[in-house]
Amino acid sequence: LPPDCILVGFQSSRVGQIGHLLRKYGAVEVHVGSAEHFCQVASEAGPMGPALAGIVTGVSRGGGYRLERPAGQWAGARGFGFVDMPGENQDYLFLEAEESVVLAGPPNEAYASPEQEGPGGGGGGEPPQPPGGDGGDGDPGRPVERFLEGRFPRRVRFGEKCYLEVRISVQAPARAHASPIKQGVLPDGKTANVLLLLQAPDFQILNGGRDRTIAVPPSGNSQFAMWELQAEQTGVCDLSVTAYHAGVPLGELAFQATVDAGIQTGRSEEQSSNAYFRKTSGGEITLVIHYEEANRLYRYDFISAAGGYTPDLRSEPLKRTPETAIGVLIKALNVVAKGKAKMDGRATREWLQGKGAELWTEFIPEKLQHRFWEERTNIKKIRVLSSGDPVPWELLYPAAPGEAPDENTGFLGEAFTLTRWRFGEPADPRLHNGPVCFVLPNNAPPEAITEVDHLKGIVGGNSTTARNLAELSEVFKSGEFGILHFACHNLFELEQFGPRISMPDGPFEPSTLINYKNKFQRPFVFMNACRTDGVAPSYTRLTGWADKFLDTGAGAFVGSLWEVRDKSAAQFAATFYDKLLNKELLNKTLSEAMKAARESIGNIGGDPTWLAYSTYGDAEASIART
């Protein structure tokens, strides 16, 4: 290409490979997008802008478009091209002519088909789209179905470059497996900037960092974001891209590739996943947490609407494994919960504050402490994303870097709405409105019986009670319940069984729930017993009740991080359900119910139960009871 050639309005399923080649052979500008995006780019191109924007006229011609070139314009432009793919395996190429730019094809004579591409090429074509848009219904006020769409080869030759491409789309690729698509409306019906964050521990990124930002129009496809990668490990390697808007995760797209020195890099293959846009209330941040077992440290990504994205903040190496270190803390909390510490309310809070400040100082790197402290007055909701770990993040007590904690700041679980979730599909705010089932084993303590009797009056309507493992199994097989509430004892032995609930006809353990993976319809699960959000080593991972219930399809889960007192736990549950299900309160959200429940028992002297509960789910989730 001539050294001053400009390429704009570029859209293709092979954006990474083509863009790389065009730059290699002389293109000084490569802009990714549709005709609509091309016009936007052209309008910002200085003296070239009016000329370039003027060529889009959209005259239909043989399945493509004829783009007239205004006479006497394009001064200084020796070459111009526009690559598009309106149909599967049909490549279209705009070429400069004397008086116009003509879209050529089909059949394609100007560009290689996917079968002719070398390693790293391939991918399906784009569906037909009108000039000036990327698909969609054109009405920014109507819900638009969306999903994350990506392309990546399943086979990668070790040491060879490969390309990962991801966008947010409104159309399911013909050759991709598309999950059911959630619906939502982009905030205010306007174009939204979406952060894409790559997690690829086995690959080196050759063209920038892990993050990309794409513009998502109100009713169309976004541009593709592209990462140029090179594998650093052989074997089966996992990658994932998570999308965020205004500090809120929208969805995750996972890839898997086999890397070997003796294979050829295959064609990129399409994959898709759910993406859900919802209006945000502001003040939301997401804390993405990875534990690096090899280095015994935590790595954080801090994502907020106000401050954007701060990547790869690393803690100091731990002296012990997290489960061992936190296990020591939990034992101390259990002593206080049982009343054996003989501390009054003031002394208990001061002791908890010291433990929380210690966790904050040692687990949170100083740069992250600064970021949090700068934004703390604007933060209302904190979302913790992880693969599951034992750290009681709710107990952390923030302080200014290098300063003593201020007694007015509050714990993370007290001063802010803190919810947890796992990597993968984001939490759904719609919880199943179904029957209520209480799990009350025949060997349950008297306090549990009293708790369930009281809760039956709050939830109203008909409810069922499972008193043994056989009855609970029948409830699970039906899958129709909307609320599942446990009132019982939970045994937790880290080195032996992990968590389990003793029932008259056998133990109920997390492994039992594997039989119901993806069977439930977003129920709300509340395990009101001791340490029901504890995790223990399985064979290859840490797991517990929360992890296994979310695997079944539970929409939200509430558990306890340490032992809880019977009367306090019963009062907590009563306040929680009264807020969550009270019609006169217009069905409060999960976070509002949790806040009210904490406050209801927060002043019981010497009792740390109020801070023991954790919440998994969307902070705005609710159950519309009738």
N, C-alpha and C positions, 0 to 999 in steps of 0.2 A: 504494500500500500504506500501511497505517497506519504512523506513524513508529516504533512499537515492535514492528513485525512481525519475527519470527524465522524464518528458513528454514534447515532442517538436512536431512541425509541426501540431498544433492543429487547425482544422477548422470545424465550425459547425454553424448552425443557432441558436443554444442554447449555444453560447460561454459563456455568463454570468453565467448561471446556472451550466453548466458542469465544467467550470473553478473554480467556487466557491467550488463545491463539491470535485474536485480533490485536491485542496489545503487543504481543510478541512480534507481529509483522507490520506494525506501524501505526495502528489506531491510537490517537492521542486522547480520545474520550470514548468511554463505553458506558452508556446509560441503560439501566435495566428497567423495563416496564412496557406498558401498552401505548397506544396512540394518545390516550389521555395523559399519561405520564410524560410522553414525548413533548406534548404541547407545553406542559408545565416547565420541563427542562429548557425548552426553546425560549420560553418567555423570560428566562433568567440568563440567557446566553449573550447578553450585551448587544452589540450591533448585529450579530447574527440572528438574534431572537425573532424579530418580525418575519424575516425571510423563512426561517425554519418552521415556525408555527403556521405560516400561511400555506404550507403544502398539504395539510390534512383537509381534504374535501369530501372523502368518503363516497366517491362515485363507484358503484358496484361494477365489476368487470370480471367475468369468468370465475366467480367464486372468490375473487380477491377484491382489492380496491385500487383505483387509479388516483394517484395523488399529484395534483397539478402543481407545477413549480411557477411561482409568480415571475413574470418576465423581468429581466434585468437585475434579479436578486441572486443571493448566494455568492456575492462577491467575496473572493478569497477562499472559497471552499472548493478544493480540487476533487473531493470525493465525498459521497454521502451514501450510507446504506441503512436499511431497516430490515432486520430479520424477524420473521414471525412464523407461527405454526398454527394456523386455524384448524387443521384437521389431523387426525392420527396419521403419523408417518408421512406428513406432507409438509415440506419445508418451503417457505416463501421468501423471496429475496427481492428487496427494492434495489434497483440499480439506477445510477444517474443516467439520464438521457438528455437530449438537447433542450426540449421544452417541458418535459414532464418526468416524473418518477413512476415507473410501472411495476406493479406487483406481479411477479412471474410465477406460473404454476397453477394447478398441477397439469401434466406431470412435472416433476422436479428435474431440472437440467442444470441448475446452477449450484446445487449444494449436495453433499453426500448424504445418503440415507443412513438411518441408524445402523443398518447392517454393514455399511462401509466404514464405520468409524473404528478407530483403533481402541486400545485399552482405555477404560475410563469414560467412554462415550456411552451413548444410548439414552433410553428414556422415551416415554410416550409423547405424543403431540398434544397441543392445546386444543380444546373444543372451539368451534366457531364462535367468534365474538364480533359484535358490531363495532364500527369505528368510534373511538372516543370513550370506550368503556372496557371493563374487565369482566363482564358478566354480572349476574345478580339481577334483581328486579327493578333497580333504578329508583326505588322509593326508600330514602334513608330513614323514614319513620316506621317502616314495617320490619318485623323480625327477619333477620337474614341467617340462613343456615351456614355454618362455617366449620372448618376443621383445619388442623395443621396438616400440610402436605409436604412430603419430602422425597428426595431421590438420593440413593446411595447404593453402591455395588455390594452384593453379598459376598463376593470374593475379591480380595485385595492382595496383590503381590507385595511381599515385604520389601521395603525400601523404595517403592514406587509411589508417585503422587496420586491421590484420588480426590474426588470432589464431593462435598455434601451440600445439597441445595434444599432450602426450606422456605415455605411461604404460608400465608393464611389464605385459604381458598374458599369459594362458595360452590365449587363444582367437584364432584368426586371423580378422580381419574378413572378411566375405563379399566385400567389394569391394576388398580390398587384395591386392597381390602379396606372398605370404608366402614367405620363403626357408626351406629346411630348418632346423628348430629344434634346436639343441643341447640336451642335457639336463644337469641338475645339481641339487644340493640346496642350498637356502639354509642358511647356517651354523647348525648346531644345531637346524634345523627351526623357527626362530623368525622373527618379523617382522624385516626388515632395512631400515635406512635407506639409501636409495640416492641418491647425488648425480647430478643431471642438469646438464650443463654445455653451454650454448648457444654456438655459434660462428656469428655472423651479422654479418660486417663491413659489409654494405650496409644494415643496418637499425638503427634506434634502438629501444631497449627502453624502453617507457613505464611499466612497472610493476615496477620493481626492477632487480636486476642480472642477470647471465648465468646464475646458478645457481639451482636449485630442489632441494629434498630431498623425496622421496616415501617413504612406508612401504609396503614390499612384503610381503604376508602369505605364510605358508609355502605356501599352495596356492590362490592366487586372484589376481585382477587388483589392481593398485595403483590409487590415485586418479590422476586426470589432473593434470599440472602444466601451467600456462598462462603464456605470454608474450604481452603485448600489444605489437605491433610497428608500426613505421612506416618505410617504405622511404626511404632517403636517396639512392639511386642508381636510375637507370633501366637497363633491359637485362635480361639473364638473370642472376639472383642466386642464389647457393648458400647454404644454411644446413645446419647439422648439430648434432645433440644427442648427446653421449656420456654413457653411464651409468657410474658408478664405485661400488664398494662396498669399504670397508676399504682404500682406496688402489689398488684393482685395477680396470682398465677391463673392463666387462661387454659392451659393444657400442656401435655407433654407428648413428644413423639420419640419413640425408641427405635433404634436400629441395632442390627447385629451383623457382623462380618467375620468371615474366616480369613485369617492372614497367614500366608505361607510364602516362602521363597521360591517354591516350585510350581506355583500356579500363576495364571494370567489374571489380571484385574478384569472383572466382569463388567457388564453394562449396568448402569444405574437402574435400580428398581424402585418403583413408587410405593410409598406407604402413607397412611393417613391416620389421624387420630382426632378425637373431639376437641373443639375449642369453644369456650363459652364466654361471651362478653356480658357484663352486667354493669349497671351504673354503680359507681363507688360513692361512699359517703365522705371520702377524704380522710387523711390522717392514717392511711393503712401502709404498713411496711411488711415485707417478707424477709425472714432470716432463713437462708438456705444453709443447712448444716451437713457436712460430711466428716466422718471420722476416718482418718488414715491409720489403719491398724499397723502398717509396717513402721510408721514413724511415731505412733502413739500420740497424735495431735488432732485437734479439731480444725477444720477449714470452713470459713463462713463466706457467704455472699450476702451483702446487705442491699436490699432493693426497696426503694421508696419512690413515691410520686414527686416529692420535693427535691430529694438529693440524687435521684437517679440510681446508678449501679456502682457499688464498690466491691471489686472482686478479690477473692483469694486472701482473705484475712486469716492468719494462722495463729493458733494458740501456742503456748510453750508446750514442749513434750510432757506428757503425763508420766509420773513415776510408777503408776500402777495402771492396770486396765481400768476403763471407766466403770465396769460393773463391780469390780472389787473396791475401787475408791468410793463410789456412790453407795455401795453396800454398807460401808462403815458409817456413812452419814445417816442412812436410813435406820440403822440400828439405834443410833442416838435419838433420832426423831421418834422412834417407837417407844423408847423409854419415857420421853416427855408425854407422848400421847396416852400412855398407860397411867400417867400421874405419879410415876416413881421418882421423878426429878424433884418433886416438892417445890415447884416454882409457882409464884403468883402470876397474874396476867401481865404485869409490867416486865417482870424478869423473863417470862417466856418470850414476849415480843422482842426484847433486847437480844436474847439468845438467838432467836430465829434471824433477826436482822444481821447479827454477826456472821452466822453461817451463810446467809444469802450474799453478803458483801464479799465474803471469802470466795464463794463460787464465781461471782462477777469478776473479781480481780484476777483469778487464776485461769478461768476458762475463756474469758473474753479478751482478745488482744487489744492493746492500747489504742491502735488506730480505730478499731470498731467502737471502743468506749468513747472516743472523741466524736465519731459520727453520730452515735446515739445521743450523746449529751447535747450536741448542736441542734438536733431535731426533736428533742424530747417533748417540748411544749406543744408541738404539732401532732405528735403521735397519739392516736386513739386506739388502734388495733394492731396487734402483732401476730403474725402468722409464722409458725415454726414449721419448716419443711425438712424432713429427714427420712432416713430409712428405718428409724426406730432406734432409740438409745435410752440409757437409764437416767440421764441427767434430769433433775427436777427443775426445768427452766422457769417454772412459775415461782420458785423460791428465790431466784436471783434478785439481789438488791442493788440497783444501779447507783453509782457514785461518779462524781467528776474525776477524771484521771488524776491520780496522786492525792486525792482529797479523802477525808473521812466521810462516810455516808451521812446524808441529811435525813433526820428522822421523819421529815415530811414528804420524802420522795415516794416511798412505798415499794412493795415487791412487784415484780413484773406481772404476777398473777393477780395483784390487787389494784395497782394503779392503771393498768391497761387491760383491754380485752385481749387475752392471749389464747389462741387456739392452735392446735397441732394438726398436721396432716402428713401423709406419706408422698414420696415421689410417685409420679404417674398422673392419672386423670384427676383434675381438681375436685374438691369437695362440692357436692351439689346442695344448694340451699333448700331444695324441695324434699322434705322428709315424708315418708309414707304415712298417710292418714288411715291407719288400720286398727284392728282390735288391740287391746292391751293384755299382755300376759305377764303375770307375776311369777317369779321363780322363788318358791318358799319351801325348801326341803322339809320333810317331816321331822328332821333332827335340828331344825333352825332354833335359835335362842328365842326366848319370850319377847325380847325387844323387837325382833324382826317381825313377829306375828302382829304386834301392835302397829308397827310401821306400815305394813301392807294393808291392814284394816283401815287405817287413816287415809292412805293414798287412794284406796278404792272410792272413797267419798269425794276426793279431789278430781280424779280422772273421769268419774261419772260413767253411765252406760254399763254395758255388760263387759266383764273381763273374765279371763280364765286364770287358773292357778296351777302351775306344774310343781308337783311335790316330790317327784323322783325322776330318775334318768329316762325311764320309759315314756313318761308323760311329756317331758321336755323334748324328746326325740319326735313325738307326734306333732308338737307345735312347730318344730323346725321343718318337718316334712311338708306341712301345709304352706309354710312361707307367707302366710297372710297377715301376720302380726305387724302392727305399726310401732308399738312400744314394748320393749322387753326389759323388765325391771327385776334385778336380783336383790334379795334381802336375805343374807346368809353369812356364813363364815367362808373366807378364802384362805387356804393354806399356801404359803410361799416359802419354798426351800430352794435357794439358789443353786446349790451343788447337786441336788438330787432330783426332785420332781418339777421344780419350777412352780407355777401356780396350779392349783386344783381345788375343786369344791367337792367335799364329801357328800354323797347322797346315799339313801338307804340301799339302793341296788347297784352301787358302784360309783367310782369317782368320775366327775365331769372335768375334763382337761382341755386345754386349747387345741390339742391335736384332734379331738373329736370333731371340731369345726371344719377340718379339711374335707369332710364328707359333704359339706354344704357350700363349697366354694362357688361364689357368684350366683347363689340360689335365692338370696333374699332381695327384697325390693325397697332399699333405702330405709330400713327401720331405725328407730332410735334405741340404743342399748345403754342402760345405766346399771353398772355393777356396784351396788352400794355395800361393799365389804372391804376388808383390810387389804391394802396393797394390790388392787386389781389392775393397776397400770404399772406393775413391776414387770421387768423383762429378764429372761434367763437364757443362757446359751442352749441352743438346740444342737443340731449336728454341724451346721455351717453358718448360723446366724443367731442373733438375739431375737427372741420372740416372746409374746405374751398374749393376754386376752384382747387388747386393742388391735394388735396386728392381725390376729386370726378372725376377729369379728369384721374388720374392714375387708378382709379377703372374701367373706361371705356376701358382701354387698351392703353392709350396714352404712347408713348415711351419716351417722354421728355416734359417738361413744363417749361416755363419762365414766371415769374410774378414779381410783385413789392411789397416790404415790407412796403412802406409808399407812400405818394402822390408824383407824378412826374410832372415836368413841361412839357407843351405840346411840345414846340419846342425841348427841350432836349430829350424827349421821342421819337419824330419822327426821330431825328438824330441818336439816339441809335439804333433804329430798322433798319434804312437804312444801317448803318455800319455792324450790325449783319448779315443781310441777304446777303449783298455783300460779306462778308467773307465766310459764310456758303455755298453759292450756286454758287460762281464764278468758272467757269470751269478752267480759267487760273490759279487759286490758288489751283487747284486739290482738290476741295471740302474739305475745312478746317473742323475741328472738332467743336463740340459744345463748348468746352472750349476755343478754339482759337478764335471763333467768339465772345464769351462773353468778352474775354480779349480786343479784338480790339474795341468792342463797348464801353466798359468802358473808354478806353483811349480817344476815340473820343470826349467825353463830359466832361472829367475829369478836364479840366482847365476853365470851365465856372464859373466865380466868384460867390460865395455865393450859389451855387446850389448843393445840395446833391444827385441829381437824379442818378449820375453815380454809386453810391454805393447802390442804392435802389433795384436793380434787383437780384433775386435768380434763380438758375437753378436746376431742377430735371432731372436726367438722367445719362447716362454714359458719362464721360468726353470725351471719344473717339468717341462718336456717330457722325454720319455724314449722309447726304442725298446725294446720288449719282444722281444728276440731269442730265438728258439727253437733 
